[in-house]
Every structure is written in structure tokens, then in C-alpha cells.
Amino acid sequence: MPATIAVILGGGKGSRLYPLTKDRSKPAVPIGGKYRLIDIPVSNCMNSSIYSIFILTQFNSASLNKHINNAYRFDQFHEGFVDILAAEQSNESMDWFQGTADAVRKNLRHLLAYPDVENILVLSGDQIYTMDYQKLIDFHYENDNEITISAIPVTEEETRAFGILRLDGMHITSFLEKPQTSEARQGYAHPTLINRTFPNIDEKKEYLASMGIYLFSRKALEEVLDSSFEDFGHEIIPQAIKNMRVGCYLFHGYWEDVGTISAFLSANIDFASDDGRFDFFKDHIFTNSRFLPASRMSGASVDQSLVADGSIVKGAVVNKSIIGVRSLLQNRAKIEESVIMGADYYETAEHKLNNAMEGIVDIGIGEGTVIRRAIVDKNSRIGKNCQLINEAGVEEADGDNYYIRSRIIIIPKNSIIPDGTLI
């Protein structure tokens, strides 16, 4: 039986990633051309020999269910599983998940159904990183912790978005969620520890922030959830520190929260760069096997980009971009610092003939179209000679079949952008 069970929090509505979360849950958002966000924590678990994994979600979970069922199938001789636990009505509760801790509480009976389980590892579903969780577990045991929180160094400005830690040795004595003033952060800086532990680190990174990765002993999790507290960061952890041994595990490596549109685009562009901080070529990330043909490029120019399986790039210029599965890029199209998520299917010649008769552009990116700092979701139809460039520098906007967030253009899934459109 498993000694450690992992619980991946699927998050709420994912409003900061909207419209990418319009028709899917946040963990199901495509990244890196052929993966989904959920593939990162699931792969980290499997690479750490943790094969008992629950995913908690409550919004738009159909595509996530489909992906998990297609990607993570253990054979009948393996005890591993990756199961989705959606919010449901029960005799104990008739409500949706009210917070991260509430989500785990309402599924505690599933987690503790295995009598040999010693630890529960709680993870987020919208972070990019590679971690060997066995090192975290070893640290947990070596320090006789009841709870262990993984942390990274951050600058004072960055603390506004994180929970920060005050330490005595490697024991956490105080936890403060998202402090907004320098007065609130008083006494939380650890420059000496950070400089000693992280050689050549940016000297401005003087604080330790929680990564949202929590390792609980079985008994500790039962105790902290025997309360009305709904959130780990705001309530559970600060309260647990008062009477439990809570340790801090320092993480050395790249870590990025991609919960916003700007962070999502930046991370994807970084994936494709020569010196990207996260490398799909060596980090062993698993996903759905689609059995697509190799991509075909003719007369194209592609630089510092990733082109996923089954794509056709005809005479297009692609720079610092992600081109997703089954993408079709026509002659003279120009893609810069963008994410093209591709398509779920190919159109047949008959489909294209019907499109032409009805005045509908084909799936893909049309001839002469320029796309700059944009995210084009799956199955979108972008016509010829379109300009998706936000030349006016609009910060936020909602339009017909497009959105702008942080100056980034987002074309929602299944959208149609007619020939000659200027955004």
C-alpha cells in the first residue's frame, strides 16, 4: 500500500486565466505545445515514485477527466492510480469547496481509506517546476516534522503574492499570507540563511515564500482539518504553527506560478528559448500519447520555438513561440512571442469545401497573418492577412471573439477571426 498519497488542488474558476478557463478547468489548460498544466505535478509525483494521486476539482472538469483517462492508465498489475475527485453533494456537505483546506476536508475519507498511508502531499495544479518529492519526504522524517512546507527565496515586492515564513533554524515559527506593507513583513527577512544556502542568488531575494506544497503526516492532517478553517495559507498553517512542529524545506530550482495570463505567456516563451529554465527535453513530463505524425515544415523559418506533433508550417515565420498539436500555419504567416494551441482534429477536404461555400475560414492561421504576443486557443480559425498585434498597447479589453489582458491578445477556443481583421 502507498506510504504517501498526493492531492493536487485543481483550483477554483481560474478567473485570472480567463478565457483559457472558459470551457476547461485550470489544470487542463494546454502548455508547451502538447502538455496540460496538470501533467507537471502528476509527472513530478510519478518521477518521485508516488503513484497514488488524487486531483480535486469543481469547475469545467470534463476536458480534465478526458485527459487524465487517456494519459494515465496503469495496468492491472500496478496499484497506482490518478483519480479525479469533483465537488459533490454528500450527507456531510451540500456545498462547493470553500477553499483549499475545505476541498481536502471534504475528500478526507478518500485519502484516509488506505490504512498504511503515512503522509499526504498537497500540491497545486498551476505551477511549473521539477521536484523530487522523495527528498522532501526524507527531510520531513529527518526533522521529525508533523508538517513540512516547501519554500523558495523571493524579493520584498514579490512577497505581496505569497505566504512568507519566519524561521528558527529550519523550524517555521510564523507564517504570514500575502503581506502588503513593509511593516507587516518586519522580522521575516532571512538574508544570511538565503545567501548561505543559495550561492549567487539575487541579493534582493531576502524572504522565503511558501510554494503551496505541503506535506502532512496522517495524524497532523486529521487534526488541522478538524476545524472550520477553509484555507491552508490564510488559516490552517498559521494556526498549526502554534502547536505543531512545522518545518521548512528549501527548494533549489526553477519554479513559476502560471496563474495569470502574463505569467502563462512568459513561461511558454521561456520553454522555447535556448536557455529556458524549464526544459521538457530532460524533465520527463508525461502526457497523452496522441500517435500523431511528425510535423512538416516547408519554406518556413523557425527560431527559438517549439513545434508540436502533427503540425504543418508552410512558408511561415515563427519566432519565440509555441506551436501546438495539429497547428496549420499558412504561407507568409508571422508568429512572434505567441502561443498557438493548435487543434483537436484535422479538417478534411470536404470540410474545407463546405467552409468555403459558407464563407468560413479554415482552422489554423491564414496566409499573411501576423500574430504578436498573443495566445490563440484550440480550434480557432484565423483568416488571411489578419493583424493580431495590439499596436495601440491596450491594457485590458473584451471584444468580439477576443480578449486583451495585460496587453496580451487572447483568442478563445473555437473562435472565428475573418480575413483582414485588425486587433
C-alpha positions, 0 to 999 in steps of 0.5 A: 500500500502507498506510504504517501498519497498526493492531492493536487488542488485543481483550483477554483474558476481560474478567473485570472486565466480567463478565457483559457478557463472558459470551457476547461478547468485550470489544470487542463489548460494546454502548455508547451505545445502538447502538455496540460498544466496538470501533467507537471505535478502528476509527472513530478509525483510519478518521477518521485515514485508516488503513484497514488494521486488524487486531483480535486476539482469543481469547475469545467472538469470534463476536458480534465477527466478526458485527459487524465483517462487517456494519459494515465492508465496503469495496468492491472498489475500496478496499484497506482492510480490518478483519480479525479475527485469533483465537488459533490453533494454528500450527507456531510456537505451540500456545498462547493469547496470553500477553499483549499483546506475545505476541498481536502476536508471534504475528500478526507475519507478518500485519502484516509481509506488506505490504512498504511498511508503515512503522509499526504502531499498537497500540491497545486495544479498551476505551477511549473517546476521539477521536484523530487518529492522523495527528498522532501519526504526524507527531510520531513522524517529527518526533522521529525516534522508533523508538517513540512512546507516547501519554500523558495527565496523571493524579493520584498515586492514579490512577497505581496503574492505569497505566504512568507515564513519566519524561521528558527533554524529550519523550524517555521515559527510564523507564517504570514499570507500575502503581506502588503506593507513593509511593516507587516513583513518586519522580522521575516527577512532571512538574508544570511540563511538565503545567501548561505544556502543559495550561492549567487542568488539575487541579493534582493531575494531576502524572504522565503515564500511558501510554494503551496506544497505541503506535506502532512503526516496522517495524524497532523492532517486529521487534526488541522482539518478538524476545524472550520478553517477553509484555507491552508495559507490564510488559516490552517498553517498559521494556526498549526504553527502554534502547536505543531512542529512545522518545518521548512524545506528549501527548494533549489530550482526553477519554479513559476506560478502560471496563474495569470495570463502574463505569467502563462505567456512568459513561461511558454516563451521561456520553454522555447528559448535556448536557455529556458529554465524549464526544459521538457527535453530532460524533465520527463513530463508525461502526457497523452500519447496522441500517435500523431505524425511528425510535423512538416515544415516547408519554406518556413523559418523557425527560431527559438520555438517549439513545434508540436506533433502533427503540425504543418508550417508552410512558408511561415515565420515563427519566432519565440513561440509555441506551436501546438498539436495539429497547428496549420500555419499558412504561407507568409504567416508571422508568429512572434512571442505567441502561443498557438494551441493548435487543434483537436482534429484535422479538417478534411477536404470536404470540410474545407469545401463546405467552409468555403461555400459558407464563407468560413475560414479554415482552422489554423492561421491564414496566409499573411497573418501576423500574430504578436504576443498573443495566445490563440486557443484550440480550434480557432480559425484565423483568416488571411492577412489578419493583424493580431498585434495590439499596436495601440498597447491596450491594457485590458479589453473584451471584444468580439471573439477576443480578449486583451489582458495585460496587453496580451491578445487572447483568442478563445477556443473555437473562435472565428477571426475573418480575413483582414481583421485588425486587433 
